[in-house]
């Protein structure tokens, strides 16, 4: 069983990728304007947010909020 993701370090995130699925992956895209999924229902999941402050970004759920992978800030 894999441990729970505890930070948004891109290198740390790689340990949560199932190696049988190596190669390009399709990640769900959600807009701030359209509403993001409930982070409590998607703990340790990753999404793309194209209209985030600063432009398109990856975000992970910590169970309470969606956090930007690049700096760990809560998506606004």
CHARMM internal coordinates of N, CA and C (Angstrom, degrees):
IC EDIT
DIST 1 N 1 CA 1.4522
DIST 1 CA 1 C 1.5299
ANGL 1 N 1 CA 1 C 108.78
DIST 1 C 2 N 1.3030
ANGL 1 CA 1 C 2 N 116.08
DIHE 1 N 1 CA 1 C 2 N 133.35
DIST 2 N 2 CA 1.4621
ANGL 1 C 2 N 2 CA 121.05
DIHE 1 CA 1 C 2 N 2 CA -179.33
DIST 2 CA 2 C 1.5203
ANGL 2 N 2 CA 2 C 111.13
DIHE 1 C 2 N 2 CA 2 C -79.51
DIST 2 C 3 N 1.3191
ANGL 2 CA 2 C 3 N 115.77
DIHE 2 N 2 CA 2 C 3 N 143.76
DIST 3 N 3 CA 1.4631
ANGL 2 C 3 N 3 CA 120.83
DIHE 2 CA 2 C 3 N 3 CA 178.93
DIST 3 CA 3 C 1.5201
ANGL 3 N 3 CA 3 C 110.13
DIHE 2 C 3 N 3 CA 3 C -70.18
DIST 3 C 4 N 1.3160
ANGL 3 CA 3 C 4 N 115.69
DIHE 3 N 3 CA 3 C 4 N 159.25
DIST 4 N 4 CA 1.4659
ANGL 3 C 4 N 4 CA 121.69
DIHE 3 CA 3 C 4 N 4 CA 178.34
DIST 4 CA 4 C 1.5222
ANGL 4 N 4 CA 4 C 110.24
DIHE 3 C 4 N 4 CA 4 C -70.46
DIST 4 C 5 N 1.3189
ANGL 4 CA 4 C 5 N 116.24
DIHE 4 N 4 CA 4 C 5 N 138.53
DIST 5 N 5 CA 1.4620
ANGL 4 C 5 N 5 CA 122.29
DIHE 4 CA 4 C 5 N 5 CA 176.05
DIST 5 CA 5 C 1.5189
ANGL 5 N 5 CA 5 C 108.92
DIHE 4 C 5 N 5 CA 5 C -64.15
DIST 5 C 6 N 1.3403
ANGL 5 CA 5 C 6 N 116.76
DIHE 5 N 5 CA 5 C 6 N 126.46
DIST 6 N 6 CA 1.4610
ANGL 5 C 6 N 6 CA 119.39
DIHE 5 CA 5 C 6 N 6 CA -176.17
DIST 6 CA 6 C 1.5236
ANGL 6 N 6 CA 6 C 113.35
DIHE 5 C 6 N 6 CA 6 C -111.51
DIST 6 C 7 N 1.3143
ANGL 6 CA 6 C 7 N 117.75
DIHE 6 N 6 CA 6 C 7 N -7.45
DIST 7 N 7 CA 1.4660
ANGL 6 C 7 N 7 CA 119.64
DIHE 6 CA 6 C 7 N 7 CA 176.87
DIST 7 CA 7 C 1.5148
ANGL 7 N 7 CA 7 C 108.98
DIHE 6 C 7 N 7 CA 7 C -152.40
DIST 7 C 8 N 1.2925
ANGL 7 CA 7 C 8 N 116.40
DIHE 7 N 7 CA 7 C 8 N 178.17
DIST 8 N 8 CA 1.4630
ANGL 7 C 8 N 8 CA 121.05
DIHE 7 CA 7 C 8 N 8 CA -177.15
DIST 8 CA 8 C 1.5160
ANGL 8 N 8 CA 8 C 112.21
DIHE 7 C 8 N 8 CA 8 C -106.57
DIST 8 C 9 N 1.3254
ANGL 8 CA 8 C 9 N 118.09
DIHE 8 N 8 CA 8 C 9 N 22.02
DIST 9 N 9 CA 1.4585
ANGL 8 C 9 N 9 CA 122.14
DIHE 8 CA 8 C 9 N 9 CA 177.99
DIST 9 CA 9 C 1.5267
ANGL 9 N 9 CA 9 C 108.77
DIHE 8 C 9 N 9 CA 9 C -63.69
DIST 9 C 10 N 1.3399
ANGL 9 CA 9 C 10 N 118.66
DIHE 9 N 9 CA 9 C 10 N 119.47
DIST 10 N 10 CA 1.4672
ANGL 9 C 10 N 10 CA 120.55
DIHE 9 CA 9 C 10 N 10 CA -178.35
DIST 10 CA 10 C 1.5277
ANGL 10 N 10 CA 10 C 113.01
DIHE 9 C 10 N 10 CA 10 C -54.93
DIST 10 C 11 N 1.3217
ANGL 10 CA 10 C 11 N 118.36
DIHE 10 N 10 CA 10 C 11 N -33.51
DIST 11 N 11 CA 1.4591
ANGL 10 C 11 N 11 CA 120.01
DIHE 10 CA 10 C 11 N 11 CA 178.45
DIST 11 CA 11 C 1.5183
ANGL 11 N 11 CA 11 C 111.04
DIHE 10 C 11 N 11 CA 11 C -71.49
DIST 11 C 12 N 1.3181
ANGL 11 CA 11 C 12 N 117.47
DIHE 11 N 11 CA 11 C 12 N -35.94
DIST 12 N 12 CA 1.4544
ANGL 11 C 12 N 12 CA 121.99
DIHE 11 CA 11 C 12 N 12 CA 177.48
DIST 12 CA 12 C 1.5260
ANGL 12 N 12 CA 12 C 110.97
DIHE 11 C 12 N 12 CA 12 C -67.02
DIST 12 C 13 N 1.3302
ANGL 12 CA 12 C 13 N 116.70
DIHE 12 N 12 CA 12 C 13 N -36.26
DIST 13 N 13 CA 1.4625
ANGL 12 C 13 N 13 CA 121.34
DIHE 12 CA 12 C 13 N 13 CA -178.17
DIST 13 CA 13 C 1.5297
ANGL 13 N 13 CA 13 C 111.37
DIHE 12 C 13 N 13 CA 13 C -62.12
DIST 13 C 14 N 1.3288
ANGL 13 CA 13 C 14 N 117.48
DIHE 13 N 13 CA 13 C 14 N -30.34
DIST 14 N 14 CA 1.4672
ANGL 13 C 14 N 14 CA 119.85
DIHE 13 CA 13 C 14 N 14 CA -176.59
DIST 14 CA 14 C 1.5161
ANGL 14 N 14 CA 14 C 113.01
DIHE 13 C 14 N 14 CA 14 C -60.64
DIST 14 C 15 N 1.3248
ANGL 14 CA 14 C 15 N 118.66
DIHE 14 N 14 CA 14 C 15 N -25.11
DIST 15 N 15 CA 1.4645
ANGL 14 C 15 N 15 CA 119.88
DIHE 14 CA 14 C 15 N 15 CA 179.41
DIST 15 CA 15 C 1.5234
ANGL 15 N 15 CA 15 C 112.04
DIHE 14 C 15 N 15 CA 15 C -69.98
DIST 15 C 16 N 1.3258
ANGL 15 CA 15 C 16 N 117.95
DIHE 15 N 15 CA 15 C 16 N -14.17
DIST 16 N 16 CA 1.4540
ANGL 15 C 16 N 16 CA 121.49
DIHE 15 CA 15 C 16 N 16 CA -178.62
DIST 16 CA 16 C 1.5285
ANGL 16 N 16 CA 16 C 112.62
DIHE 15 C 16 N 16 CA 16 C -95.10
DIST 16 C 17 N 1.3096
ANGL 16 CA 16 C 17 N 116.85
DIHE 16 N 16 CA 16 C 17 N -0.53
DIST 17 N 17 CA 1.4594
ANGL 16 C 17 N 17 CA 120.97
DIHE 16 CA 16 C 17 N 17 CA 179.02
DIST 17 CA 17 C 1.5178
ANGL 17 N 17 CA 17 C 108.43
DIHE 16 C 17 N 17 CA 17 C -85.30
DIST 17 C 18 N 1.3139
ANGL 17 CA 17 C 18 N 116.58
DIHE 17 N 17 CA 17 C 18 N 126.19
DIST 18 N 18 CA 1.4550
ANGL 17 C 18 N 18 CA 121.39
DIHE 17 CA 17 C 18 N 18 CA 178.68
DIST 18 CA 18 C 1.5191
ANGL 18 N 18 CA 18 C 108.28
DIHE 17 C 18 N 18 CA 18 C -71.09
DIST 18 C 19 N 1.3004
ANGL 18 CA 18 C 19 N 117.42
DIHE 18 N 18 CA 18 C 19 N 116.77
DIST 19 N 19 CA 1.4663
ANGL 18 C 19 N 19 CA 122.38
DIHE 18 CA 18 C 19 N 19 CA -173.66
DIST 19 CA 19 C 1.5241
ANGL 19 N 19 CA 19 C 113.89
DIHE 18 C 19 N 19 CA 19 C -62.44
DIST 19 C 20 N 1.3165
ANGL 19 CA 19 C 20 N 119.13
DIHE 19 N 19 CA 19 C 20 N -20.02
DIST 20 N 20 CA 1.4596
ANGL 19 C 20 N 20 CA 119.32
DIHE 19 CA 19 C 20 N 20 CA 177.05
DIST 20 CA 20 C 1.5270
ANGL 20 N 20 CA 20 C 111.09
DIHE 19 C 20 N 20 CA 20 C -68.40
DIST 20 C 21 N 1.3239
ANGL 20 CA 20 C 21 N 116.34
DIHE 20 N 20 CA 20 C 21 N -16.36
DIST 21 N 21 CA 1.4537
ANGL 20 C 21 N 21 CA 121.29
DIHE 20 CA 20 C 21 N 21 CA -179.50
DIST 21 CA 21 C 1.5274
ANGL 21 N 21 CA 21 C 112.02
DIHE 20 C 21 N 21 CA 21 C -108.66
DIST 21 C 22 N 1.3296
ANGL 21 CA 21 C 22 N 117.00
DIHE 21 N 21 CA 21 C 22 N 32.78
DIST 22 N 22 CA 1.4538
ANGL 21 C 22 N 22 CA 119.27
DIHE 21 CA 21 C 22 N 22 CA 179.70
DIST 22 CA 22 C 1.5201
ANGL 22 N 22 CA 22 C 110.46
DIHE 21 C 22 N 22 CA 22 C -61.69
DIST 22 C 23 N 1.3068
ANGL 22 CA 22 C 23 N 115.78
DIHE 22 N 22 CA 22 C 23 N 153.75
DIST 23 N 23 CA 1.4554
ANGL 22 C 23 N 23 CA 121.95
DIHE 22 CA 22 C 23 N 23 CA -178.56
DIST 23 CA 23 C 1.5183
ANGL 23 N 23 CA 23 C 109.82
DIHE 22 C 23 N 23 CA 23 C 108.44
DIST 23 C 24 N 1.3120
ANGL 23 CA 23 C 24 N 117.11
DIHE 23 N 23 CA 23 C 24 N -176.15
DIST 24 N 24 CA 1.4643
ANGL 23 C 24 N 24 CA 120.47
DIHE 23 CA 23 C 24 N 24 CA -179.24
DIST 24 CA 24 C 1.5330
ANGL 24 N 24 CA 24 C 110.93
DIHE 23 C 24 N 24 CA 24 C -58.27
DIST 24 C 25 N 1.3164
ANGL 24 CA 24 C 25 N 115.13
DIHE 24 N 24 CA 24 C 25 N 139.83
DIST 25 N 25 CA 1.4658
ANGL 24 C 25 N 25 CA 121.43
DIHE 24 CA 24 C 25 N 25 CA -179.87
DIST 25 CA 25 C 1.5243
ANGL 25 N 25 CA 25 C 109.77
DIHE 24 C 25 N 25 CA 25 C -122.77
DIST 25 C 26 N 1.2985
ANGL 25 CA 25 C 26 N 116.20
DIHE 25 N 25 CA 25 C 26 N 146.37
DIST 26 N 26 CA 1.4644
ANGL 25 C 26 N 26 CA 121.27
DIHE 25 CA 25 C 26 N 26 CA 174.39
DIST 26 CA 26 C 1.5288
ANGL 26 N 26 CA 26 C 107.93
DIHE 25 C 26 N 26 CA 26 C -90.75
DIST 26 C 27 N 1.3139
ANGL 26 CA 26 C 27 N 115.90
DIHE 26 N 26 CA 26 C 27 N 125.23
DIST 27 N 27 CA 1.4666
ANGL 26 C 27 N 27 CA 122.01
DIHE 26 CA 26 C 27 N 27 CA 179.92
DIST 27 CA 27 C 1.5189
ANGL 27 N 27 CA 27 C 107.69
DIHE 26 C 27 N 27 CA 27 C -116.31
DIST 27 C 28 N 1.3117
ANGL 27 CA 27 C 28 N 117.00
DIHE 27 N 27 CA 27 C 28 N 138.76
DIST 28 N 28 CA 1.4582
ANGL 27 C 28 N 28 CA 121.50
DIHE 27 CA 27 C 28 N 28 CA -179.44
DIST 28 CA 28 C 1.5260
ANGL 28 N 28 CA 28 C 112.05
DIHE 27 C 28 N 28 CA 28 C -61.64
DIST 28 C 29 N 1.3259
ANGL 28 CA 28 C 29 N 116.08
DIHE 28 N 28 CA 28 C 29 N 141.43
DIST 29 N 29 CA 1.4612
ANGL 28 C 29 N 29 CA 122.52
DIHE 28 CA 28 C 29 N 29 CA 178.43
DIST 29 CA 29 C 1.5229
ANGL 29 N 29 CA 29 C 108.81
DIHE 28 C 29 N 29 CA 29 C -112.03
DIST 29 C 30 N 1.3344
ANGL 29 CA 29 C 30 N 115.28
DIHE 29 N 29 CA 29 C 30 N 128.04
DIST 30 N 30 CA 1.4561
ANGL 29 C 30 N 30 CA 122.06
DIHE 29 CA 29 C 30 N 30 CA -179.91
DIST 30 CA 30 C 1.5148
ANGL 30 N 30 CA 30 C 108.28
DIHE 29 C 30 N 30 CA 30 C -133.70
DIST 30 C 31 N 1.3206
ANGL 30 CA 30 C 31 N 117.10
DIHE 30 N 30 CA 30 C 31 N 139.28
DIST 31 N 31 CA 1.4603
ANGL 30 C 31 N 31 CA 120.53
DIHE 30 CA 30 C 31 N 31 CA -179.73
DIST 31 CA 31 C 1.5246
ANGL 31 N 31 CA 31 C 110.83
DIHE 30 C 31 N 31 CA 31 C -101.05
DIST 31 C 32 N 1.3305
ANGL 31 CA 31 C 32 N 114.97
DIHE 31 N 31 CA 31 C 32 N 151.68
DIST 32 N 32 CA 1.4596
ANGL 31 C 32 N 32 CA 119.47
DIHE 31 CA 31 C 32 N 32 CA 173.99
DIST 32 CA 32 C 1.5201
ANGL 32 N 32 CA 32 C 109.68
DIHE 31 C 32 N 32 CA 32 C -62.38
DIST 32 C 33 N 1.3334
ANGL 32 CA 32 C 33 N 115.44
DIHE 32 N 32 CA 32 C 33 N -39.56
DIST 33 N 33 CA 1.4590
ANGL 32 C 33 N 33 CA 120.61
DIHE 32 CA 32 C 33 N 33 CA -178.81
DIST 33 CA 33 C 1.5339
ANGL 33 N 33 CA 33 C 111.30
DIHE 32 C 33 N 33 CA 33 C -63.42
DIST 33 C 34 N 1.3275
ANGL 33 CA 33 C 34 N 116.64
DIHE 33 N 33 CA 33 C 34 N -37.38
DIST 34 N 34 CA 1.4641
ANGL 33 C 34 N 34 CA 120.96
DIHE 33 CA 33 C 34 N 34 CA -178.25
DIST 34 CA 34 C 1.5160
ANGL 34 N 34 CA 34 C 113.66
DIHE 33 C 34 N 34 CA 34 C -88.04
DIST 34 C 35 N 1.3217
ANGL 34 CA 34 C 35 N 117.18
DIHE 34 N 34 CA 34 C 35 N -13.69
DIST 35 N 35 CA 1.4631
ANGL 34 C 35 N 35 CA 121.70
DIHE 34 CA 34 C 35 N 35 CA 179.90
DIST 35 CA 35 C 1.5182
ANGL 35 N 35 CA 35 C 111.96
DIHE 34 C 35 N 35 CA 35 C 100.89
DIST 35 C 36 N 1.3116
ANGL 35 CA 35 C 36 N 115.70
DIHE 35 N 35 CA 35 C 36 N 136.05
DIST 36 N 36 CA 1.4589
ANGL 35 C 36 N 36 CA 122.05
DIHE 35 CA 35 C 36 N 36 CA 178.88
DIST 36 CA 36 C 1.5244
ANGL 36 N 36 CA 36 C 109.67
DIHE 35 C 36 N 36 CA 36 C -92.96
DIST 36 C 37 N 1.3297
ANGL 36 CA 36 C 37 N 117.53
DIHE 36 N 36 CA 36 C 37 N 154.10
DIST 37 N 37 CA 1.4600
ANGL 36 C 37 N 37 CA 119.57
DIHE 36 CA 36 C 37 N 37 CA 175.49
DIST 37 CA 37 C 1.5319
ANGL 37 N 37 CA 37 C 110.83
DIHE 36 C 37 N 37 CA 37 C -62.09
DIST 37 C 38 N 1.3160
ANGL 37 CA 37 C 38 N 116.27
DIHE 37 N 37 CA 37 C 38 N 156.71
DIST 38 N 38 CA 1.4621
ANGL 37 C 38 N 38 CA 121.36
DIHE 37 CA 37 C 38 N 38 CA 177.45
DIST 38 CA 38 C 1.5318
ANGL 38 N 38 CA 38 C 109.22
DIHE 37 C 38 N 38 CA 38 C -65.23
DIST 38 C 39 N 1.3355
ANGL 38 CA 38 C 39 N 119.18
DIHE 38 N 38 CA 38 C 39 N 117.13
DIST 39 N 39 CA 1.4660
ANGL 38 C 39 N 39 CA 120.67
DIHE 38 CA 38 C 39 N 39 CA -176.76
DIST 39 CA 39 C 1.5278
ANGL 39 N 39 CA 39 C 113.10
DIHE 38 C 39 N 39 CA 39 C -62.40
DIST 39 C 40 N 1.3244
ANGL 39 CA 39 C 40 N 118.02
DIHE 39 N 39 CA 39 C 40 N -27.02
DIST 40 N 40 CA 1.4641
ANGL 39 C 40 N 40 CA 120.79
DIHE 39 CA 39 C 40 N 40 CA 179.35
DIST 40 CA 40 C 1.5293
ANGL 40 N 40 CA 40 C 111.46
DIHE 39 C 40 N 40 CA 40 C -65.89
DIST 40 C 41 N 1.3129
ANGL 40 CA 40 C 41 N 117.14
DIHE 40 N 40 CA 40 C 41 N -27.85
DIST 41 N 41 CA 1.4628
ANGL 40 C 41 N 41 CA 121.58
DIHE 40 CA 40 C 41 N 41 CA -179.74
DIST 41 CA 41 C 1.5232
ANGL 41 N 41 CA 41 C 112.40
DIHE 40 C 41 N 41 CA 41 C -86.46
DIST 41 C 42 N 1.3428
ANGL 41 CA 41 C 42 N 117.30
DIHE 41 N 41 CA 41 C 42 N -9.43
DIST 42 N 42 CA 1.4671
ANGL 41 C 42 N 42 CA 120.61
DIHE 41 CA 41 C 42 N 42 CA -174.51
DIST 42 CA 42 C 1.5265
ANGL 42 N 42 CA 42 C 111.95
DIHE 41 C 42 N 42 CA 42 C -132.09
DIST 42 C 43 N 1.3313
ANGL 42 CA 42 C 43 N 117.49
DIHE 42 N 42 CA 42 C 43 N 43.34
DIST 43 N 43 CA 1.4555
ANGL 42 C 43 N 43 CA 122.89
DIHE 42 CA 42 C 43 N 43 CA 178.48
DIST 43 CA 43 C 1.5248
ANGL 43 N 43 CA 43 C 110.52
DIHE 42 C 43 N 43 CA 43 C -52.08
DIST 43 C 44 N 1.3301
ANGL 43 CA 43 C 44 N 116.09
DIHE 43 N 43 CA 43 C 44 N 129.09
DIST 44 N 44 CA 1.4687
ANGL 43 C 44 N 44 CA 124.34
DIHE 43 CA 43 C 44 N 44 CA 178.25
DIST 44 CA 44 C 1.5359
ANGL 44 N 44 CA 44 C 114.43
DIHE 43 C 44 N 44 CA 44 C 67.99
DIST 44 C 45 N 1.3288
ANGL 44 CA 44 C 45 N 117.70
DIHE 44 N 44 CA 44 C 45 N 15.62
DIST 45 N 45 CA 1.4645
ANGL 44 C 45 N 45 CA 120.81
DIHE 44 CA 44 C 45 N 45 CA 174.29
DIST 45 CA 45 C 1.5283
ANGL 45 N 45 CA 45 C 109.24
DIHE 44 C 45 N 45 CA 45 C -89.54
DIST 45 C 46 N 1.3070
ANGL 45 CA 45 C 46 N 115.63
DIHE 45 N 45 CA 45 C 46 N 164.07
DIST 46 N 46 CA 1.4627
ANGL 45 C 46 N 46 CA 121.77
DIHE 45 CA 45 C 46 N 46 CA -179.70
DIST 46 CA 46 C 1.5256
ANGL 46 N 46 CA 46 C 108.98
DIHE 45 C 46 N 46 CA 46 C -125.41
DIST 46 C 47 N 1.3321
ANGL 46 CA 46 C 47 N 116.19
DIHE 46 N 46 CA 46 C 47 N 141.47
DIST 47 N 47 CA 1.4660
ANGL 46 C 47 N 47 CA 122.26
DIHE 46 CA 46 C 47 N 47 CA 178.43
DIST 47 CA 47 C 1.5273
ANGL 47 N 47 CA 47 C 109.40
DIHE 46 C 47 N 47 CA 47 C -137.83
DIST 47 C 48 N 1.3198
ANGL 47 CA 47 C 48 N 115.48
DIHE 47 N 47 CA 47 C 48 N 165.64
DIST 48 N 48 CA 1.4645
ANGL 47 C 48 N 48 CA 122.50
DIHE 47 CA 47 C 48 N 48 CA 172.58
DIST 48 CA 48 C 1.5256
ANGL 48 N 48 CA 48 C 107.34
DIHE 47 C 48 N 48 CA 48 C -105.94
DIST 48 C 49 N 1.3399
ANGL 48 CA 48 C 49 N 115.61
DIHE 48 N 48 CA 48 C 49 N 135.33
DIST 49 N 49 CA 1.4641
ANGL 48 C 49 N 49 CA 121.08
DIHE 48 CA 48 C 49 N 49 CA 176.19
DIST 49 CA 49 C 1.5291
ANGL 49 N 49 CA 49 C 106.97
DIHE 48 C 49 N 49 CA 49 C -122.61
DIST 49 C 50 N 1.3370
ANGL 49 CA 49 C 50 N 117.64
DIHE 49 N 49 CA 49 C 50 N 103.80
DIST 50 N 50 CA 1.4601
ANGL 49 C 50 N 50 CA 120.45
DIHE 49 CA 49 C 50 N 50 CA -174.76
DIST 50 CA 50 C 1.5242
ANGL 50 N 50 CA 50 C 114.87
DIHE 49 C 50 N 50 CA 50 C -74.16
DIST 50 C 51 N 1.3450
ANGL 50 CA 50 C 51 N 117.56
DIHE 50 N 50 CA 50 C 51 N -22.70
DIST 51 N 51 CA 1.4669
ANGL 50 C 51 N 51 CA 119.83
DIHE 50 CA 50 C 51 N 51 CA -175.90
DIST 51 CA 51 C 1.5349
ANGL 51 N 51 CA 51 C 112.48
DIHE 50 C 51 N 51 CA 51 C -109.75
DIST 51 C 52 N 1.3282
ANGL 51 CA 51 C 52 N 117.47
DIHE 51 N 51 CA 51 C 52 N 25.27
DIST 52 N 52 CA 1.4624
ANGL 51 C 52 N 52 CA 121.82
DIHE 51 CA 51 C 52 N 52 CA 177.30
DIST 52 CA 52 C 1.5296
ANGL 52 N 52 CA 52 C 109.52
DIHE 51 C 52 N 52 CA 52 C -71.02
DIST 52 C 53 N 1.3293
ANGL 52 CA 52 C 53 N 116.44
DIHE 52 N 52 CA 52 C 53 N 154.15
DIST 53 N 53 CA 1.4620
ANGL 52 C 53 N 53 CA 121.74
DIHE 52 CA 52 C 53 N 53 CA 175.57
DIST 53 CA 53 C 1.5221
ANGL 53 N 53 CA 53 C 108.95
DIHE 52 C 53 N 53 CA 53 C -52.89
DIST 53 C 54 N 1.3175
ANGL 53 CA 53 C 54 N 117.94
DIHE 53 N 53 CA 53 C 54 N 127.65
DIST 54 N 54 CA 1.4622
ANGL 53 C 54 N 54 CA 121.34
DIHE 53 CA 53 C 54 N 54 CA -177.90
DIST 54 CA 54 C 1.5184
ANGL 54 N 54 CA 54 C 113.33
DIHE 53 C 54 N 54 CA 54 C 90.19
DIST 54 C 55 N 1.3236
ANGL 54 CA 54 C 55 N 117.89
DIHE 54 N 54 CA 54 C 55 N -3.56
DIST 55 N 55 CA 1.4618
ANGL 54 C 55 N 55 CA 120.56
DIHE 54 CA 54 C 55 N 55 CA 176.86
DIST 55 CA 55 C 1.5269
ANGL 55 N 55 CA 55 C 113.58
DIHE 54 C 55 N 55 CA 55 C 105.65
DIST 55 C 56 N 1.3112
ANGL 55 CA 55 C 56 N 114.23
DIHE 55 N 55 CA 55 C 56 N -173.85
DIST 56 N 56 CA 1.4659
ANGL 55 C 56 N 56 CA 123.38
DIHE 55 CA 55 C 56 N 56 CA -177.01
DIST 56 CA 56 C 1.5275
ANGL 56 N 56 CA 56 C 110.71
DIHE 55 C 56 N 56 CA 56 C -52.66
DIST 56 C 57 N 1.3442
ANGL 56 CA 56 C 57 N 116.39
DIHE 56 N 56 CA 56 C 57 N 132.44
DIST 57 N 57 CA 1.4586
ANGL 56 C 57 N 57 CA 119.96
DIHE 56 CA 56 C 57 N 57 CA -178.19
DIST 57 CA 57 C 1.5200
ANGL 57 N 57 CA 57 C 111.80
DIHE 56 C 57 N 57 CA 57 C -149.02
DIST 57 C 58 N 1.3221
ANGL 57 CA 57 C 58 N 115.60
DIHE 57 N 57 CA 57 C 58 N 155.96
DIST 58 N 58 CA 1.4556
ANGL 57 C 58 N 58 CA 122.69
DIHE 57 CA 57 C 58 N 58 CA 170.70
DIST 58 CA 58 C 1.5215
ANGL 58 N 58 CA 58 C 107.71
DIHE 57 C 58 N 58 CA 58 C -89.72
DIST 58 C 59 N 1.3280
ANGL 58 CA 58 C 59 N 116.34
DIHE 58 N 58 CA 58 C 59 N 145.93
DIST 59 N 59 CA 1.4603
ANGL 58 C 59 N 59 CA 120.93
DIHE 58 CA 58 C 59 N 59 CA 177.46
DIST 59 CA 59 C 1.5212
ANGL 59 N 59 CA 59 C 109.23
DIHE 58 C 59 N 59 CA 59 C -140.45
DIST 59 C 60 N 1.3334
ANGL 59 CA 59 C 60 N 116.10
DIHE 59 N 59 CA 59 C 60 N 149.33
DIST 60 N 60 CA 1.4573
ANGL 59 C 60 N 60 CA 122.30
DIHE 59 CA 59 C 60 N 60 CA 176.26
DIST 60 CA 60 C 1.5204
ANGL 60 N 60 CA 60 C 109.08
DIHE 59 C 60 N 60 CA 60 C -119.86
DIST 60 C 61 N 1.3280
ANGL 60 CA 60 C 61 N 115.75
DIHE 60 N 60 CA 60 C 61 N 152.98
DIST 61 N 61 CA 1.4598
ANGL 60 C 61 N 61 CA 120.88
DIHE 60 CA 60 C 61 N 61 CA 177.52
DIST 61 CA 61 C 1.5231
ANGL 61 N 61 CA 61 C 109.86
DIHE 60 C 61 N 61 CA 61 C -92.64
DIST 61 C 62 N 1.3358
ANGL 61 CA 61 C 62 N 116.03
DIHE 61 N 61 CA 61 C 62 N 131.99
DIST 62 N 62 CA 1.4696
ANGL 61 C 62 N 62 CA 120.49
DIHE 61 CA 61 C 62 N 62 CA 173.67
DIST 62 CA 62 C 1.5313
ANGL 62 N 62 CA 62 C 110.20
DIHE 61 C 62 N 62 CA 62 C -100.57
DIST 62 C 63 N 1.3235
ANGL 62 CA 62 C 63 N 116.35
DIHE 62 N 62 CA 62 C 63 N 10.70
DIST 63 N 63 CA 1.4570
ANGL 62 C 63 N 63 CA 121.99
DIHE 62 CA 62 C 63 N 63 CA -179.15
DIST 63 CA 63 C 1.5183
ANGL 63 N 63 CA 63 C 113.19
DIHE 62 C 63 N 63 CA 63 C 94.87
DIST 63 C 64 N 1.3362
ANGL 63 CA 63 C 64 N 116.25
DIHE 63 N 63 CA 63 C 64 N -18.97
DIST 64 N 64 CA 1.4646
ANGL 63 C 64 N 64 CA 121.07
DIHE 63 CA 63 C 64 N 64 CA 178.51
DIST 64 CA 64 C 1.5189
ANGL 64 N 64 CA 64 C 112.31
DIHE 63 C 64 N 64 CA 64 C -119.44
DIST 64 C 65 N 1.3392
ANGL 64 CA 64 C 65 N 116.03
DIHE 64 N 64 CA 64 C 65 N -35.07
DIST 65 N 65 CA 1.4663
ANGL 64 C 65 N 65 CA 122.31
DIHE 64 CA 64 C 65 N 65 CA -176.46
DIST 65 CA 65 C 1.5162
ANGL 65 N 65 CA 65 C 110.14
DIHE 64 C 65 N 65 CA 65 C -143.62
DIST 65 C 66 N 1.3271
ANGL 65 CA 65 C 66 N 114.91
DIHE 65 N 65 CA 65 C 66 N 162.28
DIST 66 N 66 CA 1.4590
ANGL 65 C 66 N 66 CA 121.12
DIHE 65 CA 65 C 66 N 66 CA 168.50
DIST 66 CA 66 C 1.5166
ANGL 66 N 66 CA 66 C 106.55
DIHE 65 C 66 N 66 CA 66 C -90.07
DIST 66 C 67 N 1.3370
ANGL 66 CA 66 C 67 N 116.72
DIHE 66 N 66 CA 66 C 67 N 128.18
DIST 67 N 67 CA 1.4642
ANGL 66 C 67 N 67 CA 122.68
DIHE 66 CA 66 C 67 N 67 CA -177.25
DIST 67 CA 67 C 1.5220
ANGL 67 N 67 CA 67 C 109.66
DIHE 66 C 67 N 67 CA 67 C -115.37
DIST 67 C 68 N 1.3429
ANGL 67 CA 67 C 68 N 115.58
DIHE 67 N 67 CA 67 C 68 N 134.60
DIST 68 N 68 CA 1.4619
ANGL 67 C 68 N 68 CA 119.85
DIHE 67 CA 67 C 68 N 68 CA 177.47
DIST 68 CA 68 C 1.5254
ANGL 68 N 68 CA 68 C 109.50
DIHE 67 C 68 N 68 CA 68 C -65.56
DIST 68 C 69 N 1.3230
ANGL 68 CA 68 C 69 N 116.92
DIHE 68 N 68 CA 68 C 69 N 134.52
DIST 69 N 69 CA 1.4529
ANGL 68 C 69 N 69 CA 121.29
DIHE 68 CA 68 C 69 N 69 CA 179.69
DIST 69 CA 69 C 1.5270
ANGL 69 N 69 CA 69 C 110.06
DIHE 68 C 69 N 69 CA 69 C -65.83
DIST 69 C 70 N 1.3310
ANGL 69 CA 69 C 70 N 117.79
DIHE 69 N 69 CA 69 C 70 N -38.62
DIST 70 N 70 CA 1.4662
ANGL 69 C 70 N 70 CA 120.47
DIHE 69 CA 69 C 70 N 70 CA -173.46
DIST 70 CA 70 C 1.5180
ANGL 70 N 70 CA 70 C 114.31
DIHE 69 C 70 N 70 CA 70 C -64.88
DIST 70 C 71 N 1.3461
ANGL 70 CA 70 C 71 N 118.94
DIHE 70 N 70 CA 70 C 71 N -28.99
DIST 71 N 71 CA 1.4630
ANGL 70 C 71 N 71 CA 118.79
DIHE 70 CA 70 C 71 N 71 CA -177.31
DIST 71 CA 71 C 1.5272
ANGL 71 N 71 CA 71 C 114.15
DIHE 70 C 71 N 71 CA 71 C -144.10
DIST 71 C 72 N 1.3129
ANGL 71 CA 71 C 72 N 118.32
DIHE 71 N 71 CA 71 C 72 N -0.08
DIST 72 N 72 CA 1.4577
ANGL 71 C 72 N 72 CA 121.53
DIHE 71 CA 71 C 72 N 72 CA 178.27
DIST 72 CA 72 C 1.5202
ANGL 72 N 72 CA 72 C 115.33
DIHE 71 C 72 N 72 CA 72 C 77.31
DIST 72 C 73 N 1.3231
ANGL 72 CA 72 C 73 N 117.24
DIHE 72 N 72 CA 72 C 73 N 1.90
DIST 73 N 73 CA 1.4695
ANGL 72 C 73 N 73 CA 120.78
DIHE 72 CA 72 C 73 N 73 CA 179.89
DIST 73 CA 73 C 1.5310
ANGL 73 N 73 CA 73 C 110.11
DIHE 72 C 73 N 73 CA 73 C -71.94
DIST 73 C 74 N 1.3191
ANGL 73 CA 73 C 74 N 115.39
DIHE 73 N 73 CA 73 C 74 N 148.87
DIST 74 N 74 CA 1.4634
ANGL 73 C 74 N 74 CA 120.53
DIHE 73 CA 73 C 74 N 74 CA 176.26
DIST 74 CA 74 C 1.5265
ANGL 74 N 74 CA 74 C 108.88
DIHE 73 C 74 N 74 CA 74 C -68.00
DIST 74 C 75 N 1.3292
ANGL 74 CA 74 C 75 N 115.33
DIHE 74 N 74 CA 74 C 75 N 135.53
DIST 75 N 75 CA 1.4687
ANGL 74 C 75 N 75 CA 121.13
DIHE 74 CA 74 C 75 N 75 CA 178.25
DIST 75 CA 75 C 1.5144
ANGL 75 N 75 CA 75 C 108.53
DIHE 74 C 75 N 75 CA 75 C -61.55
DIST 75 C 76 N 1.3633
ANGL 75 CA 75 C 76 N 115.06
DIHE 75 N 75 CA 75 C 76 N 135.78
DIST 76 N 76 CA 1.4625
ANGL 75 C 76 N 76 CA 117.99
DIHE 75 CA 75 C 76 N 76 CA -176.85
DIST 76 CA 76 C 1.5010
ANGL 76 N 76 CA 76 C 112.61
DIHE 75 C 76 N 76 CA 76 C -117.77
END
COOR INIT
IC SEED 1 N 1 CA 1 C
IC BUILD
